[in-house]
């Protein structure tokens, strides 16, 4: 299975240095459109998404996660992003509808 990263040019450049394919996206909307295309590709097992893009579409991402367990969509800190406390329990509750 393939790993695909989505984010800014700087984010993608760093990801490509470790051998992971990256797609440059400039907005949260563009990221969401790209994710919707990638979930149809059975070869994609993991999507790494820059957290600066994911903040605005987190609810939509959780909807996608609840319907499509594969590929796994994982949010990764963007270069120079501030550390944000993230509650995985809350995300799981939202995905499971609890």
Buried (B, 14 or more C-beta within 10 A) or exposed (E): EBBBBBBBEEBBEBBEEEEBEBBBBEEBEBBBEBBEEBBEEEEBEBBBBBBBBBEBBBEBBBEBBEEBEEBBBEBBEBEEEEEEEEEEEEBEEBBEEE
